[in-house]
Amino acid sequence: MSIAKAIRVLIALQAVWLISTAWAAEFAQAERDVSFSRDCRRQDAKLSSFFGDIIHPGASFFHLGSFKALMHRDGLDRALWLIPIKCLPYEDIDGLRQAARGNPLAVGALTIAYGHADADILPGSYVLLYDGLRVRFVDAHDYIHNKFDVTLEPAPLDGILDPNLGTVTGTAFSQANITPEGELELYLQLSSDSGDPLMDESGFVKLLMMISIPGISTDDDSPYRELAVAPEED
């Protein structure tokens, strides 16, 4: 078999494999190794710079606790990426709600790499601002694209996270999770005014904020796009 023919066969097999997996979203997370940690610190700095004064002073994003899912939309695998704020300097739910009223607080960021059924949810990056009742999707120009009701409660000790993200009570910082049902979950770590994470007898104290957006993490039924192949050399 010639090299050119072997390449064509390989491409065909790959296409069959891609089509067979086109409707299965990928929720497995990357291993948290040294290289990943270094990339996370760089991405945290870029995201904070991107949103600038929209996030409150002292707040910082935490890619190490982020959750990235891959959805199949319009013929390609595209990312849905939820990044939490590292921690919030409040002792309980009431303290957070009270502080957010009249002065919305950043609780995370969301990057969407595909269109959605809701015309107000466009591809792009948004900071998630909590106003005590709802979460606003705000872009880098401070434009509010949408508002969603949220559920806020003490984080359950047995909250389900990807193993690479650690456990709810076993890590000192916020964690994020995305479910196939379209739930965006932020496990928000509470801290003292000086930034020390709060703990109790069960471990690190977090609140669970849930934003339900049905369909946002569902694959569509589009076939994979045919990618251009370089012509054979003479």
C-alpha positions in Angstrom: 0.0 0.0 0.0 1.4 3.4 -1.0 1.9 6.1 1.7 -0.8 8.3 0.1 -3.3 5.5 0.1 -2.5 4.6 3.7 -3.1 8.3 4.6 -6.5 8.2 2.9 -7.5 5.0 4.7 -6.5 6.6 8.0 -8.5 9.7 7.3 -11.6 7.6 6.4 -11.3 5.6 9.6 -10.9 8.7 11.7 -14.0 10.2 10.0 -16.0 7.1 10.9 -14.8 7.3 14.5 -15.7 11.0 14.7 -19.2 10.4 13.3 -19.8 7.6 15.8 -19.0 9.9 18.7 -20.6 13.0 17.4 -23.5 13.0 19.9 -21.6 12.3 23.1 -20.5 15.4 25.0 -17.2 15.1 26.8 -17.2 15.9 30.5 -13.9 14.3 31.5 -11.5 16.8 33.1 -7.8 17.3 32.5 -5.3 16.0 35.0 -4.2 18.8 37.4 -0.4 18.5 36.9 2.4 21.1 37.0 1.9 22.2 33.4 -1.8 22.5 33.9 -1.3 24.6 37.1 1.1 27.0 35.3 -1.4 27.4 32.4 -4.2 28.1 34.9 -2.3 30.9 36.6 -1.7 32.5 33.2 -5.3 32.2 32.2 -6.5 33.6 35.6 -4.4 36.8 35.0 -5.7 37.2 31.4 -9.3 36.7 32.4 -9.0 39.3 35.3 -7.4 41.7 32.9 -10.1 41.1 30.3 -12.9 42.0 32.6 -11.0 44.8 34.4 -13.1 46.9 36.7 -16.3 44.8 36.2 -15.1 42.4 38.9 -14.9 43.8 42.5 -11.5 44.7 44.0 -9.6 41.7 45.4 -11.6 39.1 43.4 -9.6 36.6 41.4 -10.6 33.8 39.1 -9.5 30.2 39.8 -9.0 28.1 36.7 -7.7 25.2 38.8 -11.2 24.7 40.0 -12.8 25.2 36.6 -14.8 22.8 34.6 -14.6 22.5 30.8 -17.0 20.4 28.8 -17.0 19.8 25.1 -20.2 20.0 23.2 -20.8 19.0 19.6 -22.4 21.9 17.8 -22.7 22.8 14.1 -20.3 20.1 13.1 -17.5 20.8 15.6 -16.5 20.1 19.2 -16.8 23.4 21.1 -16.0 24.3 24.6 -18.3 25.3 27.5 -16.0 26.5 30.3 -17.1 27.5 33.8 -14.5 29.2 36.0 -15.2 30.1 39.7 -14.0 33.0 41.8 -11.2 31.8 44.1 -13.1 32.7 47.3 -15.6 35.2 48.7 -15.0 37.1 52.0 -18.3 36.3 53.7 -19.2 34.0 56.6 -22.5 32.7 55.4 -25.3 32.9 52.8 -26.9 36.0 54.4 -23.6 37.9 54.3 -23.1 37.2 50.6 -26.7 38.1 49.7 -26.6 41.3 51.7 -23.3 42.4 50.1 -24.5 41.6 46.6 -27.7 43.7 46.8 -27.1 46.9 45.0 -23.5 46.0 44.3 -23.5 42.8 42.2 -20.5 40.5 43.0 -18.5 38.4 40.6 -18.9 34.7 41.4 -17.3 33.3 38.2 -16.9 33.4 34.5 -18.4 31.4 31.6 -16.9 30.9 28.1 -19.3 29.7 25.5 -17.9 28.7 22.1 -21.2 28.1 20.2 -24.6 29.6 19.7 -27.6 28.7 21.9 -31.4 28.5 21.6 -31.6 31.6 23.7 -30.7 34.5 21.4 -29.2 36.5 24.2 -26.6 33.8 25.0 -24.0 34.5 22.3 -20.6 32.8 21.9 -18.0 34.6 24.1 -16.8 35.1 27.6 -19.0 36.5 30.4 -18.4 37.4 34.0 -21.2 36.1 36.2 -22.4 38.8 38.6 -24.7 37.9 41.5 -27.1 40.5 42.7 -28.6 38.7 45.6 -31.4 37.0 43.6 -30.1 36.3 40.1 -26.9 36.0 38.1 -26.2 38.4 35.3 -24.2 37.4 32.2 -22.1 40.5 31.6 -19.6 40.9 28.8 -16.3 42.9 28.8 -18.2 46.0 27.7 -20.3 45.8 30.9 -23.4 44.9 28.8 -25.9 42.6 30.5 -26.8 39.8 28.1 -29.1 37.9 30.3 -30.2 37.3 33.9 -30.9 33.9 35.4 -32.6 32.9 38.7 -30.2 30.9 40.9 -30.4 28.5 43.8 -28.0 29.3 46.7 -27.6 26.9 49.6 -24.8 25.4 51.8 -22.8 23.0 49.7 -23.7 19.4 50.4 -20.7 17.4 51.9 -21.2 14.7 49.2 -21.3 17.1 46.2 -20.4 15.3 43.1 -17.3 16.6 41.3 -14.9 15.2 38.7 -12.1 13.4 40.6 -9.5 15.7 39.1 -11.2 18.7 40.7 -10.9 17.2 44.2 -13.7 17.1 46.7 -16.1 19.8 47.9 -14.8 19.9 51.5 -11.2 18.8 50.8 -10.0 21.8 48.9 -9.6 25.4 50.2 -10.9 27.1 47.1 -14.0 27.3 44.9 -14.9 24.6 42.4 -17.1 24.5 39.3 -19.2 21.8 37.8 -21.3 21.4 34.6 -24.0 18.7 34.3 -25.4 17.1 31.2 -28.8 18.4 32.2 -27.6 22.0 31.8 -26.9 22.9 35.5 -24.0 25.3 36.0 -22.8 24.6 39.6 -20.4 26.9 41.5 -19.1 25.6 44.8 -18.1 29.0 46.3 -15.5 28.9 49.1 -16.1 31.4 51.9 -13.2 33.1 53.6 -12.3 35.7 56.3 -11.7 39.3 55.3 -8.0 38.5 55.1 -8.7 35.7 52.6 -8.2 32.7 54.9 -10.6 30.0 53.9 -13.3 29.1 56.4 -13.4 25.6 57.8 -15.7 23.6 60.2 -15.5 20.1 61.5 -16.4 18.7 58.0 -13.8 20.6 56.1 -13.7 23.7 54.0 -17.0 25.7 54.0 -18.6 26.4 50.6 -21.9 27.5 49.2 -23.5 25.9 46.2 -24.9 28.2 43.6 -26.9 26.5 40.8 -27.8 28.1 37.5 -30.2 26.1 35.4 -30.0 26.6 31.6 -31.6 23.6 29.9 -30.0 22.6 26.6 -26.7 24.6 27.1 -24.7 21.4 27.6 -26.5 19.2 25.0 -25.0 18.0 21.7 -26.9 18.7 18.5 -27.3 16.1 15.7 -25.1 17.7 13.2 -22.5 15.5 11.3 -18.9 16.4 11.7 -17.6 18.9 9.2 -15.3 17.6 6.5 -11.9 19.3 7.1 -9.7 20.3 4.2 -7.1 17.8 3.2 -3.8 18.8 1.6 -3.5 17.6 -2.0 -1.2 14.7 -2.8 2.2 15.6 -4.0 3.1 14.6 -7.5 
